[in-house]
Structure formats: structure tokens, C-alpha cells
């Protein structure tokens, strides 16, 4: 298996895959040699408690941001058309506090998810949209789950066989520290009124094994990054809208690195490339 930012994770956590029986064969059962321990079929009643716990994981991650998912969204937008990959441990390994924190029923003995990545296949073969990344790294510091989010996303994308990738997140989101580990991100939108939070960017990149390994923490995998031409303040709506205007006019923009926090402000490095030729 490849080296990662935190190899100790694999001494306590094991991978799970949520997919229907018809879809599971399309996923790599052992990305980089790490065998998937649990397959959870959303169309089987016996996994009902696990899916309650999966929603609890989502609530703990996105509830404070006001964006938790209903279970029907899990089912209709993720579990049927795509996959959910993540890391879990046996319920018997949980402390009393952790069982209460995760709302684990007393009689439950199955896997308890501590991270997940949801991706949905798009129309183009090999193209996927990243729908949700959740991790309890910060909520369970005693578990020492550092880098669990980026490792989960990298292994999930490897398992899904992604070749082209799209994602959406907010300019203020801490998730950008994870997403930018996957290399420079081409911007499809810089301001997105179609989203519930318009100050959302849509990003894309061509997936290769080196990028996934680098994001997971393999020191042998290097990522080239162009120099930024401007720094976007994460609260500057006017500049977001101006950049969106550039994109709609054919300019190519790239988020070239992680956010930088200083003086109570968050800024993000942007580079321009040659405009897309218009016909």
C-alpha cells in the first residue's frame, strides 16, 4: 500500500463501501492494496442502523453549517446512482462516550462510520461529482485521526475509478484545505447563484494516480503548481462576481493552492490561463 499522511489510521479503521449489488463490481475492492472490509447495500434492511449512523456522521459534520442531508438525499442522490466510501470501526471498539456521541444503539455490533466520501457519476464516462466529504477528525481528537478527510477522498476516488472530477464548495469552507491537496483546481464557477450559498465555487481537474497519491500523503508523488496572479478575499463578493464574469467570457481561472489565513482574513490564490477559443 502507498504511504500516507497518517498510516496509523489503518491500525484502527477499515474501509467500507456503500453500493447496490449491481454497482459494487464497478468499484475497485482494494485501492492501492487496501481491501474493503464492509459492503453495505442500501437496498437491504439489515443495514438500516448503519445508514442511521451515516446520517449522524453527516449531521455532526454539516449540521453546524446548516447543510445536513435528509436520508432520502443519501438514497436518491448518492447510494443508488453512485457510491459512498469511507472508514469505520467496529461498534465494540467505541468508548462509552463515542457510542453516545454517535447515537449507536446498545445492541448494534456492526461498523460505525467515522468518515465518508460521496461521489456521483456524471454523463461523461469517468467523470464524477463530489457530493459530500465528512470526517470526525476534529470531533474525536483522542482518536488521532489527522488527515482522515484527505485520505478518505483519495482512496475513494481511486476506488471509484475517477478520471475527470468536479466538486463544489464555499470560498470560506475549511474543506478547501483538503480539496487543494489534489493539485491546481480549474474553476467552472467563482460565484454560483444556482447554489443555496451563492459564494460557492465549482472546481474541476483531470485525475491521475500521482495527484491522488500526493493528496493521500505519498512523499514520492509531487504536484506542480503555477504561481498565483491574484489573491481572492474569501468574503469579497464583488470580486467573486467579477471572476465569474471572466469565466463566462471564456477566461480560464485556476485555484492554485490552499487558503491562507492571516490577520483574521482568508485569501485564496488564483491564476489565469489563456482564454478558451470561442467558435
Helices and strands as residue ranges (DSSP letters): G 7-11, E 14-18, G 24-26, G 31-33, E 36-40, G 45-47, H 48-62, G 63-65, H 71-74, I 75-79, E 83-90, G 91-93, H 96-101, E 111-113, E 115-121, E 127-135, G 141-143, H 148-160, E 164-170, H 176-179, G 180-182, E 185-189, E 200-206, H 209-216, E 230-233, H 237-248, E 252-255, E 260-262, E 265-273
